[in-house]
Amino acid sequence: MENKQILIDSLPQGKLQTSDYRLATVPVEQPGEGEVLVRTTAFAVTAGTRAGLQGSASYAGAPTSGIVMNGTGVGEVVASGDPAFAAGSRVMGPTGWQQYSVHKGAALTAIPAEHDPIHYLGPLGVNGLTAYFGLLDVGQPQAGQTVMVSAAAGSVGHLVGQMARIKQTRVVGVCGSDEKGALLVSRLGFDAAVNYKDAGFRDALKQATPDGVDVYFDNTGGMILGAALFRMNVGGRIACCGVVSQYDTDRPEPGPKGIPGLLINKRINMRGFLLFDYAQQYAQARREINGWLQSGELLSLTDEVHGLESAPEAFVNLLAGGNIGTRVVRLD
Ligand SMILES: NC(=O)c1ccc[n+]([C@@H]2O[C@H](COP(=O)([O-])OP(=O)(O)OC[C@H]3O[C@@H](n4cnc5c(N)ncnc54)[C@H](OP(=O)(O)O)[C@@H]3O)[C@@H](O)[C@H]2O)c1
């Protein structure tokens, strides 16, 4: 049996190009004792993996070429040397961009039969849990407060905004097009959306946050963080989730002006977090998020492309803002 894979052919110089990837075909590995062979049915294309290629995600180790592109996927167990995972069952794990992969059982999460596996790439997966813990634990939103989120129409962002709405806050999303902004308000219940590409962005943000900002969920860093800092209320919280505005380049810009002065004057708590810190609480979080999905309070937007070969283009396009919600490559 053959396994098609997308390899990182060369580390990006400047912006990521589809030519940084190449297709390879290798024999399917067989699982040993305690190992599980998974056939990928879909994987997520996510912004954070660009930080891994840049070398700015220290937890991911040094960027390397000649290996399968990393990513979280869902799939079906084909053969198993681990009694916890029967053949035919469905799992989530670090499949990477390939048709088949072998894992230690401990690296996989079983997907209950009643759950849609695609939700494990969105609200019940890495990005949904990131939204949940970053907003609720780091952000600590209180009813009636204002929550601002950047990359608001993306995978993490559209979930953050809806969770903030569920917690009865005023929600302001920042995104890169008026079309995305209109969708956030009309479909997802955001109170306002602001386009950071507009010349009048800072004024529009001021108008959208008349009572200031109590929680800023920062997916982007860069000039949006710079603008948010000036809208923060005394005692505000900034949840530093990611820096997508600075990933797709060899020359990331320095952080914004006003730090630490603004943090001191307004007693702002600005805190970075990584999802892995919350591993002990994933099951509880999944139960609550699934409850919101079932009740219809939380909508999961998925932006699907088809076929392994379409992944590099889907990634380049995501970094340019082409996605709405979670971008998923389907192989089934
Ligand atoms: N801390 C953690 O544990 C953790 C875990 C998972 C993800 N993350 C972070 O979460 C963030 C969102 O990831 P995601 O997978 O959900 O990606 P995503 O938001 O679905 O996609 C990236 C989005 O970033 C926006 N963007 C691109 N260039 C930008 C720029 N220069 N300025 C502002 N926005 C820009 C684009 O939307 P526009 O149209 O709005 O420009 C694009 O759609 C990333 O920073 C990622 O690193 C952190």
The ligand as an ORCA input file, in Angstrom:
! r2SCAN-3c Opt
* xyz 0 1
  N      -1.312     29.815     22.042
  C      -1.704     28.649     21.534
  O      -1.638     27.596     22.187
  C      -2.283     28.615     20.143
  C      -2.902     27.446     19.634
  C      -3.478     27.480     18.353
  C      -3.390     28.652     17.592
  N      -2.753     29.750     18.105
  C      -2.683     31.028     17.344
  O      -3.994     31.435     17.010
  C      -3.918     32.349     15.922
  C      -5.009     32.019     14.909
  O      -4.711     30.769     14.317
  P      -5.775     30.035     13.373
  O      -5.257     28.673     13.129
  O      -7.117     30.215     13.948
  O      -5.637     30.832     12.008
  P      -6.789     31.624     11.259
  O      -7.165     32.780     12.141
  O      -7.854     30.698     10.806
  O      -6.049     32.146      9.937
  C      -5.151     33.166      9.958
  C      -5.830     34.526      9.733
  O      -4.915     35.539     10.098
  C      -5.280     36.719      9.454
  N      -4.058     37.443      9.068
  C      -3.124     37.083      8.168
  N      -2.161     38.033      8.083
  C      -2.524     39.007      8.950
  C      -1.949     40.268      9.300
  N      -0.811     40.711      8.754
  N      -2.590     41.012     10.221
  C      -3.738     40.591     10.788
  N      -4.348     39.415     10.486
  C      -3.726     38.639      9.577
  C      -6.102     36.339      8.216
  O      -7.412     36.892      8.346
  P      -7.770     38.425      7.946
  O      -8.623     38.356      6.744
  O      -8.508     38.902      9.152
  O      -6.480     39.134      7.705
  C      -6.164     34.810      8.276
  O      -7.438     34.327      7.909
  C      -2.493     32.238     15.356
  O      -1.751     33.355     15.795
  C      -1.964     30.969     16.002
  O      -0.572     30.983     16.148
  C      -2.200     29.742     19.354
*
